[in-house]
Each structure stands twice: as C-alpha cells, then as structure tokens.
Amino acid sequence: MSFSEIRDKDVINIRDGRNLGKPIDLILNENACVEALVVPGTRKGLLSFLRPNREGRAIDWHHVRRIGDDVIIVDVEGEPCGEEYH
C-alpha cells in the first residue's frame, strides 16, 4: 500500500470515535519501516488557516489496529495522541 492511498483515509480513534483527520506524513526508521503515522495537530491562532498544515501528532505504528477501505482505525488514549511532529 502506498502513502498516496493511505493519505486519503480518515484516521478514527476506536476509544472515543474521534476523527483525527487524514494522515499528513509517515515517520520511517533507518530500515525504511514505518514507525509512526502523523495526523494534523490542533490549529491555534486566528491566522493558522494561512499556514500549510504540516504540524501534527505522531501516532506510534503499534497503535494502528486496522487499515480499511475508507478509514484507518487507531487505539490511542486521551490527549495528546502522540508526540508533536514538526
């Protein structure tokens, strides 16, 4: 599966049903294996819509439970759902 296929899917947290957005990036290790999925962070500030949304939250790959046709199901507890990613 390619990132272009993954980035079109909504990421849903199975714990609370929250839609975390669509993936904006992947974090790879030195062996090119996926370590984390990055979803958009919470935008803050009045002019935040003018900046490209490249900041987000990293969700460790072991929290990804299933990748379906339309959604990616993750199991993360509380806020924040992962480390900040810039």
C-alpha positions as CSV (number, residue, x, y, z in Angstrom):
1,M,0.0,0.0,0.0
2,S,1.4,3.4,-0.9
3,F,1.2,6.7,1.1
4,S,-1.0,8.2,-1.6
5,E,-3.6,5.5,-0.8
6,I,-3.2,6.0,3.0
7,R,-3.4,9.8,2.9
8,D,-7.0,9.7,1.6
9,K,-8.3,7.7,4.6
10,D,-9.7,9.2,7.8
11,V,-7.9,8.2,11.0
12,I,-10.5,7.2,13.6
13,N,-9.7,6.6,17.3
14,I,-11.5,3.5,18.4
15,R,-11.5,4.6,22.0
16,D,-13.8,7.7,21.6
17,G,-14.8,7.6,17.9
18,R,-13.0,10.8,17.2
19,N,-11.9,11.6,13.6
20,L,-8.2,12.6,13.9
21,G,-8.0,13.7,10.3
22,K,-6.2,12.3,7.3
23,P,-2.6,11.3,7.6
24,I,-0.1,14.1,6.6
25,D,3.1,12.2,6.9
26,L,4.8,8.9,7.9
27,I,7.9,8.5,10.1
28,L,10.3,5.9,8.9
29,N,13.2,4.3,10.8
30,E,16.7,3.7,9.3
31,N,15.4,0.5,7.6
32,A,12.6,2.4,5.9
33,C,9.9,0.7,8.1
34,V,7.0,2.8,9.3
35,E,7.4,3.8,13.0
36,A,4.5,6.4,13.2
37,L,1.6,7.9,11.4
38,V,1.3,11.7,11.6
39,V,-2.1,13.3,11.8
40,P,-2.9,17.0,11.8
41,G,-2.4,18.8,15.1
42,T,-4.9,21.2,16.7
43,R,-4.6,24.5,14.9
44,K,-4.2,27.5,17.1
45,G,-4.5,31.2,16.4
46,L,-6.6,33.4,14.2
47,L,-4.3,33.2,11.1
48,S,-3.4,29.5,11.4
49,F,-5.5,28.7,8.3
50,L,-3.0,30.6,6.2
51,R,-0.1,28.3,7.1
52,P,0.2,24.9,5.5
53,N,-0.9,22.2,8.0
54,R,2.4,20.3,8.3
55,E,2.4,20.2,12.1
56,G,0.8,17.3,13.7
57,R,0.7,14.4,16.2
58,A,2.6,11.2,15.6
59,I,0.8,8.0,16.4
60,D,3.1,5.1,17.0
61,W,2.5,2.4,14.4
62,H,1.8,-0.2,17.0
63,H,-1.4,1.8,17.8
64,V,-2.7,1.3,14.3
65,R,-5.3,-1.5,14.6
66,R,-6.6,-1.8,11.0
67,I,-6.4,-0.1,7.6
68,G,-9.7,-0.4,5.8
69,D,-11.1,0.8,2.5
70,D,-12.1,4.2,3.9
71,V,-10.6,4.5,7.3
72,I,-7.6,3.8,9.5
73,I,-8.5,2.6,13.0
74,V,-6.2,3.5,15.8
75,D,-6.3,2.9,19.5
76,V,-4.9,5.8,21.4
77,E,-5.9,7.0,24.9
78,G,-6.5,10.7,25.8
79,E,-4.8,13.9,24.6
80,P,-2.3,14.3,23.1
81,C,-2.5,11.2,20.9
82,G,1.3,11.2,20.4
83,E,4.4,13.3,20.2
84,E,4.3,16.6,18.5
85,Y,5.8,16.5,15.0
86,H,7.1,19.5,13.0
